[in-house]
Amino acid sequence: MALGGAIGGCTSTKATVLPEPPVEIREASAIPSGKPTAAAVLPTDRPPTQAPAQRDPPSTQGPVSVEVAPLLVAGKLTLQAEIPIIRSDFGVRFAFSPTEDVLLHSGAGLQIQRVDWERNQTLDAITGFENYPPITISLSPDGSTIVADDGPLIRVWDSLSGAPVQQLQLSPISTIIDAGFQAENLYFAVDYFGNVALWDPNGWGEISRFSSPGRIDSGLLFPGGQAVALQDRDRREVLIFDLEGQKIGSVPIRDEHAELLYGSPQADRIMLHVNRGLPSEGIKILRIDSGESVLDLPMLNFRYFAVSDEWDLLAAMDVFNRLRIYNLPEGELVLEHELEGVVRTLGLAMSPNGSHLAAYVLKGAGEGGAIQIWGAGE
């Protein structure tokens, strides 16, 4: 997401929550002709895949899963770590480990560094990139595998040893806009031209490839692996596909300058950043089956967003380096924090259990950049 937008502050933090009927998720099938295009029947089943191989977890130490995201009940935020970044540009990518207090980032050139931010220690570096630093960095749900793009390839490493495991050919996929583990047995990649590929991480066999020709601004695989969503700029809609590439629905985009951000774990909703730079800028959550909005959250001049795995927490950063945390689905503002000594914020990520936030920031002339990690304070 590029930085920019209209001058001004967030004029309102009150969300509009609209009533919603229950959603029936049925077995996948094509939508009959004549049925409203906003409807989608999402698959609940997919072909069985081989069970993951048994292995020791990467660490016996790490964040403990909790029912409520810790940041939801935090009275304030405290800076818990700051990782210096040599390459203070717009291209640094970073991701939390799901099992350890470790952050992976691409801010050191043609490599991915693993940093134990709790101990302020760089553990190792994943090397082997030939073209550019990766656009995407992903870790498997059990933390055992690291995957990143490298030009025409997807490279796979064992996270324990750092040893290369696999190389996947992307062609005809080029210029990736999104890739990652969004389900236990699925890895997903999509490009700006609507080319999609899915692999099974248990052996990295290819599951499917398909294409939706057009100008694709954003794409995602729903967290449960039920379906793929692609935002088509020219059609002004979010297209929904099953895993074989059959179109099963679409959601019209009625707002300007919209960007598809996230899909819900139940695959019944999508989250969009809409009307960027306009007075009506904000976050919208739309139902997939009807296209109706269930949350309209005004957020003028906010540019970076992160949502918890359970969709109970939304973090947002504005152009003035003000961080806000909202609960979902109500959209109630529960915490606001301003980053001090920061000139610009260029990225935001949330740990899987909602316990920590990471922000990539520029700190002023001569100070370079850093990834700051924030957690609940006392």
Phi, psi and omega in degrees: 000123180286154181270141179158191175128181183286156178279140178140180181244177178285115188278344182206143177243005181276127181269151172258113180254120184260146180294154183218140174280163178294152180255133175258118177262119185242177178299145185295141172199161179289150178280126181297153177296144181093346178279143181307138185288349179281353183271149177214137174251108188268143181288142175255345181235152172217162184306140181296145177242161180299138180296144180300143177295142179287135178203161178289144177294156181301331181202146173272353176255137178168176182299142179265134179296140180229157182283327180247130179302124183305326182291341178291330183251010180287133175282331177201171178252146174234144177285118185254342177195154175220119184255114179297141180240122181290315185270088182275073179228195185272000190258006183284129176247151181205155183206144176280144167289141178281352187235347184224166173278063185229137175242135174256138179213161182250025185273021180231035178090216184278062179195165172244121178266139173256123185239125170279097187286339177292324180259000181056052186222129173282122185278309181192182180226136174268119184244181178113001179286135184252340189247290183219162169301151186293148173276329180232143173229127183225148172239142177295158183303331178268003177076007187275344188226137175248134180227137178209155179274153176213084182063241182277005185239155162251126181253141183236133179232153168280126186286338180286313185260341186077008183282141176297140181247318189200153169235131181245133178280129181273330186311134010274008178293134175214155180053068182301138172251338176200146175199152176157174173279113175243005176202163188300320186241031181220137168237140194229143173216144179215149179241180184292346184259007177087014175276130184234140175224144179231135178235156172263114182297344175279078183103349176061036171285145181283130179272311180195160169223140175206170184222141172237088187305133180160188176259106186263119179275330183200152178210154179204156168255127180300145187307327179275001180075021183283326188195169178246139177240133178233131177268114181263118184295315185289321180280345182054052178203160173260118182270138180247129181234149168282181188286350176263359178095008177278127178291126181240004177167177176202154179237116179296145174255113184261352182261165179270156172049051183268150175221125175290124183256305188214157170244145184287156179302328181275359180059032178248355182215157172231151178247131180232146167266121189235157174055042181303130179082356179259160179302335181267015182303143178177192177252135174235139171247123184246142173284138181285325186287335184233343185079001181287147177276130177251351176208125173240110186242105179298129181211073182289130176072019172268140188233335184234139188222152175212142181232147179287160181301327182273359181060035175252002188212130176236127174250143182216141180239132181260180184288350178259016177063033175258126182259131177235145178237130181239148170272154178235146011270002186291328183078025180277133176288121182248343182199142176225137183213134178257128178283123182268147178070019182248132179273315181214149172250132187237010179179155182213138177217155179236142176293154186304326182266009177073026182263337184217154174238145174238133179233128175271121188230155168255137191249009177113173184302126176081349182263345178072204182243173179199155167256115179264136178247125185243142177221178181294133178258166180265000000 
